[in-house]
Amino acid sequence: MNTLTRVLGTTMLLSLLGVSATTALAADQPAIQAAINDAARPAADRLKDANRHPDAILNFFEVAPGQQVLDIFSGGGYYTELLARTVGKQGTVVAHNNKAYLPFAGDELKLRDYNTRLPNVQTLLAEADDLHFAEASFDRIFFVLGFHDAFFSEKDWPAIDVDKLTALMYRSLKPGGKVAIIDHRASAGVGIAVTHSLHRIEPAVVVAKMTAAGFVLEGESAALANPDDNLEKSAFDKDIRGKTDRFVLKFTRL
């Protein structure tokens, strides 16, 4: 990444790309509200809603019944469940994880019990570099709190070819489809230097990688912003966990 991109703040970068930053949300869709209010959702999920604002997120990315959705590194399945309930019986959600994510998800996936509770969810266990999907398979792709993970490797976490992954996302998204990327914000100028130590990433890195793959940045939502986060603590620090300043970027395949 060149020096100019690294030092630009997100808003300035959006401006240079000809895209307006926006927090405007589409009108609430009945399917989204029904999914959020569904009594069958786990109580633990409902407690997370206050910090994750699912109504704002699902509306911003225009999730609707009948869509085919890929949830990359879906973890314990908070978003997978909401997506599945929103797209309904005519839609499908592919819930991807790799082996390293399974211990992180703990017992949450067992309690999620997709086969019984959400039969429109297809689980997929694969390393990122081994993913393969048909051309134009998905209407939406969600990549939540995992883009930073693509920039480091360790004993139990295989290295990921980020350019290969973004190219796959582009090919497998239908023209007009949307990609949701949500991640913990890092300070402007740090690039990927703190992806491992703080589990954060500079938004400009995401924009550069996604646009290089062919995506167009459509907009940004401030729904998960937290100006009280100084961006210097790990996303897992007890003082900020669950309350980090998270950027929300919407990309489109034209």
BELLINKA-V333892 format. One record per residue. N is the residue number from 1. NEAR is the number of other C-alpha atoms within 12 Angstrom. D_CENTER is the distance of its C-alpha to the mean C-alpha in whole Angstrom. Layout:
N|NEAR|D_CENTER, N|NEAR|D_CENTER
//
This chain:
1|19|22, 2|13|25, 3|13|26, 4|17|26, 5|27|22, 6|27|22, 7|22|23, 8|27|22, 9|26|20, 10|37|17, 11|27|19, 12|21|22, 13|29|20, 14|29|19, 15|18|22, 16|18|24, 17|22|21, 18|14|23, 19|23|20, 20|22|20, 21|25|18, 22|23|18, 23|23|17, 24|18|19, 25|21|17, 26|20|19, 27|18|21, 28|23|20, 29|24|20, 30|22|22, 31|28|20, 32|34|17, 33|26|20, 34|25|22, 35|34|18, 36|37|18, 37|21|22, 38|20|22, 39|13|25, 40|18|23, 41|30|20, 42|25|21, 43|17|22, 44|16|20, 45|29|17, 46|23|19, 47|16|19, 48|19|16, 49|24|16, 50|17|18, 51|23|15, 52|33|12, 53|30|14, 54|35|12, 55|33|15, 56|30|14, 57|42|10, 58|43|11, 59|32|14, 60|36|13, 61|41|11, 62|35|14, 63|45|13, 64|35|17, 65|29|19, 66|22|20, 67|32|17, 68|36|15, 69|49|12, 70|46|10, 71|41|8, 72|42|7, 73|39|9, 74|41|9, 75|35|11, 76|33|13, 77|42|12, 78|37|11, 79|45|9, 80|45|11, 81|44|14, 82|46|13, 83|48|12, 84|44|15, 85|40|17, 86|39|16, 87|37|17, 88|28|20, 89|20|23, 90|18|23, 91|28|19, 92|36|17, 93|42|14, 94|40|13, 95|40|12, 96|37|12, 97|33|13, 98|31|15, 99|21|19, 100|25|18, 101|30|15, 102|25|17, 103|16|20, 104|18|17, 105|21|16, 106|16|20, 107|15|21, 108|23|18, 109|27|18, 110|17|22, 111|22|22, 112|32|19, 113|22|22, 114|28|20, 115|15|23, 116|12|25, 117|18|23, 118|30|20, 119|24|22, 120|31|20, 121|36|17, 122|27|18, 123|32|17, 124|27|16, 125|24|17, 126|23|17, 127|25|17, 128|35|15, 129|23|18, 130|19|19, 131|27|17, 132|23|19, 133|22|18, 134|14|21, 135|16|20, 136|25|19, 137|26|18, 138|34|15, 139|39|14, 140|43|11, 141|48|8, 142|45|4, 143|38|3, 144|35|2, 145|37|6, 146|36|7, 147|42|8, 148|36|11, 149|35|12, 150|36|13, 151|31|15, 152|26|18, 153|17|20, 154|13|22, 155|8|24, 156|15|22, 157|20|19, 158|21|20, 159|20|19, 160|25|17, 161|22|18, 162|27|15, 163|23|17, 164|22|17, 165|29|14, 166|35|13, 167|26|16, 168|31|15, 169|46|12, 170|38|15, 171|28|18, 172|29|16, 173|35|15, 174|28|17, 175|23|19, 176|23|18, 177|35|14, 178|41|11, 179|47|8, 180|45|5, 181|44|4, 182|40|4, 183|37|7, 184|44|11, 185|47|13, 186|39|16, 187|31|19, 188|29|20, 189|24|22, 190|26|21, 191|32|18, 192|31|17, 193|21|20, 194|27|19, 195|33|16, 196|26|18, 197|21|20, 198|30|18, 199|32|14, 200|41|13, 201|44|13, 202|41|15, 203|43|13, 204|38|16, 205|41|15, 206|48|11, 207|45|13, 208|30|16, 209|35|15, 210|34|13, 211|30|16, 212|21|18, 213|25|17, 214|23|18, 215|34|15, 216|31|16, 217|41|14, 218|33|15, 219|34|14, 220|37|13, 221|34|13, 222|28|14, 223|30|14, 224|34|12, 225|27|15, 226|21|17, 227|16|20, 228|15|22, 229|24|20, 230|23|22, 231|34|19, 232|26|22, 233|27|21, 234|27|19, 235|32|15, 236|20|17, 237|17|21, 238|11|22, 239|16|23, 240|23|19, 241|21|17, 242|26|15, 243|31|16, 244|36|15, 245|36|14, 246|41|11, 247|43|10, 248|42|8, 249|49|9, 250|43|10, 251|43|11, 252|34|14, 253|31|16, 254|19|20
//
